[in-house]
């Protein structure tokens, strides 16, 4: 039985190595060959996708995260038991699940009846992600979530907080996803509009995943198809 690792930051991103380090069993990596952040549940149907074998049990695909899951579970490892996506450099909280390629990879797995966990790391600028710490927290999260029953047609979405080195270890808290929108504004230059929105300024309704993560703990939500 195979554990698939994928992401939307690309196979060369440090997050997928941190995820690999957190998994005690042997894994198979099938990840995009480039950045696909914010692509949502994009799939490739109108062109071919090239696949490159990078190493033993590692493949780079010229396709989106959902494509990677489709390819992995239908052709490379038809005995897949779990799909893990991440660790994404940036949060995927609340309504982000609709635009996140990281989340789409495990949603695609859930559509096919395979359990999945999406893992992201909020960035509290100007702090920089410590991937060794992220890997350690992820290992703790996996031990917890893989011991819990997962209802059919659902998956886990995990967001790691961004803490100062002297802050206490975060707790794992199961919570509800926020349904508040992201801050949206546009800067106008002539006839061109540039999106503006500060992630840390988003609404953080009490008890939601945004509130839990921004408050310094690991936010875990159960997402249903």
C-alpha positions as CSV (number, residue, x, y, z in Angstrom):
1,X,0.0,0.0,0.0
2,X,1.4,3.3,-1.1
3,X,1.5,6.8,0.4
4,X,1.6,9.5,-2.2
5,X,3.2,12.9,-1.6
6,X,2.4,15.9,-3.7
7,X,2.1,19.7,-3.5
8,X,1.4,22.9,-5.5
9,X,4.7,24.6,-4.9
10,X,6.5,22.1,-7.2
11,X,8.7,19.1,-6.7
12,X,11.8,21.3,-5.9
13,X,10.1,23.1,-3.0
14,X,11.5,22.6,0.5
15,X,8.0,21.9,1.9
16,X,7.6,18.5,0.2
17,X,11.0,17.4,1.6
18,X,9.8,18.5,5.1
19,X,6.6,16.4,4.5
20,X,8.7,13.4,3.4
21,X,10.8,13.7,6.5
22,X,7.7,13.6,8.7
23,X,6.4,10.3,7.3
24,X,7.8,7.2,8.8
25,X,6.8,4.9,6.0
26,X,8.1,4.7,2.4
27,X,6.5,7.3,0.1
28,X,6.0,7.9,-3.6
29,X,6.4,11.5,-4.8
30,X,4.3,12.7,-7.8
31,X,4.4,16.5,-7.8
32,X,4.2,19.3,-10.4
33,X,7.4,20.2,-12.2
34,X,6.8,23.9,-11.4
35,X,4.8,26.3,-9.2
36,X,1.0,25.9,-9.3
37,X,0.1,27.9,-6.2
38,X,-3.5,29.1,-6.3
39,X,-4.6,27.0,-9.2
40,X,-7.5,25.5,-7.4
41,X,-8.9,22.2,-8.8
42,X,-7.4,22.7,-12.2
43,X,-7.0,19.6,-14.3
44,X,-5.3,19.1,-17.7
45,X,-7.5,17.6,-20.4
46,X,-6.7,19.4,-23.6
47,X,-2.9,18.7,-23.9
48,X,-0.5,16.0,-23.0
49,X,1.5,16.0,-19.7
50,X,5.2,15.0,-19.7
51,X,6.4,13.0,-16.8
52,X,10.0,13.0,-15.7
53,X,11.5,10.4,-13.3
54,X,13.7,12.4,-10.9
55,X,14.8,9.6,-8.6
56,X,13.7,6.3,-7.2
57,X,10.0,6.7,-6.4
58,X,10.0,10.4,-7.4
59,X,8.2,11.8,-10.5
60,X,7.8,15.4,-11.7
61,X,4.6,15.9,-13.8
62,X,3.9,18.7,-16.2
63,X,0.5,19.1,-14.6
64,X,-1.5,20.6,-11.7
65,X,-1.7,19.1,-8.2
66,X,-5.0,17.4,-9.0
67,X,-3.4,16.0,-12.1
68,X,-0.6,14.5,-10.0
69,X,-3.1,12.8,-7.7
70,X,-5.1,11.4,-10.7
71,X,-1.9,10.1,-12.4
72,X,-0.5,8.7,-9.2
73,X,-3.6,6.7,-8.1
74,X,-4.7,5.5,-11.5
75,X,-1.4,4.6,-13.2
76,X,1.7,4.7,-10.9
77,X,0.3,3.3,-7.7
78,X,-3.1,1.8,-8.0
79,X,-2.8,0.5,-4.4
80,X,-2.5,4.0,-2.9
81,X,-3.8,4.2,0.7
82,X,-3.2,7.8,1.5
83,X,-2.5,11.1,-0.3
84,X,-0.5,13.8,1.6
85,X,-0.2,17.3,0.1
86,X,2.2,20.0,1.2
87,X,3.8,21.4,3.2
88,X,2.6,24.5,1.5
89,X,4.5,27.7,2.0
90,X,1.6,29.9,3.0
91,X,-1.7,29.3,4.8
92,X,-4.8,27.6,3.3
93,X,-7.4,28.6,5.8
94,X,-11.1,28.9,5.6
95,X,-12.3,29.8,2.1
96,X,-8.8,29.3,0.7
97,X,-9.7,25.7,0.2
98,X,-11.5,26.7,-3.0
99,X,-8.5,28.2,-4.6
100,X,-5.7,26.1,-3.2
101,X,-3.9,23.6,-5.3
102,X,-2.5,22.0,-2.2
103,X,-6.0,21.2,-1.0
104,X,-7.2,20.2,-4.5
105,X,-4.7,17.4,-4.5
106,X,-6.4,15.7,-1.5
107,X,-9.9,16.6,-2.6
108,X,-9.2,14.7,-5.8
109,X,-8.1,11.7,-3.7
110,X,-11.3,12.0,-1.6
111,X,-13.4,11.9,-4.9
112,X,-11.8,8.6,-5.6
113,X,-12.4,7.3,-2.1
114,X,-8.8,7.6,-0.9
115,X,-8.1,9.4,2.4
116,X,-6.0,12.6,2.2
117,X,-4.4,15.3,4.4
118,X,-3.5,18.8,3.1
119,X,-0.8,20.6,5.2
120,X,0.0,24.3,4.9
121,X,2.2,26.7,7.0
122,X,1.0,30.2,7.5
123,X,3.7,32.8,7.0
124,X,3.7,35.6,9.5
125,X,6.0,38.1,7.8
126,X,8.8,39.0,8.3
127,X,9.4,35.5,9.9
128,X,10.8,32.8,7.7
129,X,9.6,29.2,7.8
130,X,11.8,26.8,9.8
131,X,11.2,23.6,7.8
132,X,12.7,21.3,10.5
133,X,10.1,22.6,12.9
134,X,7.3,22.3,10.4
135,X,8.3,18.7,9.8
136,X,8.3,17.9,13.5
137,X,4.8,19.5,13.9
138,X,3.6,17.6,10.8
139,X,4.8,14.3,12.2
140,X,2.8,15.0,15.4
141,X,-0.3,15.9,13.3
142,X,0.0,12.8,11.2
143,X,0.2,10.5,14.3
144,X,-2.9,12.2,15.6
145,X,-5.1,12.3,12.5
146,X,-4.2,8.8,11.2
147,X,-5.6,7.4,14.4
148,X,-9.0,9.1,13.9
149,X,-11.8,7.7,11.7
150,X,-12.3,9.7,8.5
151,X,-15.9,9.8,7.1
152,X,-16.2,8.8,3.5
153,X,-16.1,11.7,1.1
154,X,-14.0,13.9,3.3
155,X,-10.4,14.9,4.1
156,X,-8.4,16.8,6.6
157,X,-7.0,20.3,6.1
158,X,-4.2,21.3,8.4
159,X,-2.6,24.8,9.0
160,X,0.5,25.2,11.0
161,X,1.1,28.5,12.8
162,X,4.1,30.7,12.5
163,X,5.7,31.1,15.9
164,X,8.7,33.0,17.4
165,X,11.4,30.5,18.6
166,X,10.6,31.2,22.2
167,X,6.9,30.6,22.0
168,X,5.4,27.4,23.5
169,X,4.7,24.4,21.3
170,X,1.4,24.6,19.5
171,X,-1.6,22.4,20.3
172,X,-3.6,20.5,17.7
173,X,-7.1,21.9,17.7
174,X,-10.0,20.5,15.6
175,X,-12.2,23.4,14.5
176,X,-14.5,24.8,11.9
177,X,-13.3,26.5,8.7
178,X,-13.9,30.2,8.5
179,X,-16.4,31.3,5.8
180,X,-15.3,34.9,6.0
181,X,-13.9,36.3,2.7
182,X,-10.3,37.4,2.2
183,X,-9.6,41.1,2.2
184,X,-9.9,42.2,-1.5
185,X,-8.9,45.5,-3.1
186,X,-7.3,46.5,-6.3
187,X,-4.6,49.0,-7.2
188,X,-5.3,50.6,-10.6
189,X,-2.6,51.6,-13.0
190,X,-4.2,52.9,-16.2
191,X,-6.5,50.1,-17.5
192,X,-4.7,47.5,-15.4
193,X,-5.9,46.2,-12.0
194,X,-3.6,44.6,-9.4
195,X,-5.1,42.5,-6.6
196,X,-4.3,43.8,-3.1
197,X,-5.1,42.1,0.1
198,X,-3.1,41.5,3.3
199,X,-3.6,37.9,4.4
200,X,-3.0,38.7,8.1
201,X,-5.8,41.3,8.0
202,X,-8.5,38.7,7.2
203,X,-11.5,38.3,9.6
204,X,-10.8,35.7,12.4
205,X,-14.2,34.8,13.8
206,X,-13.7,33.2,17.2
207,X,-13.0,29.4,17.1
208,X,-12.5,29.2,13.4
209,X,-9.4,27.8,11.7
210,X,-8.2,31.3,11.0
211,X,-8.5,32.3,14.7
212,X,-6.8,29.1,15.9
213,X,-3.9,29.3,13.5
214,X,-3.3,33.1,14.0
215,X,-3.6,32.5,17.7
216,X,-0.6,30.1,17.6
217,X,-2.0,26.6,17.4
218,X,-2.4,24.0,14.7
219,X,-5.8,24.3,13.1
220,X,-7.3,21.1,11.7
221,X,-10.6,21.1,9.8
222,X,-12.6,18.2,8.4
223,X,-13.7,19.1,4.9
224,X,-16.5,17.2,3.2
225,X,-17.0,17.0,-0.6
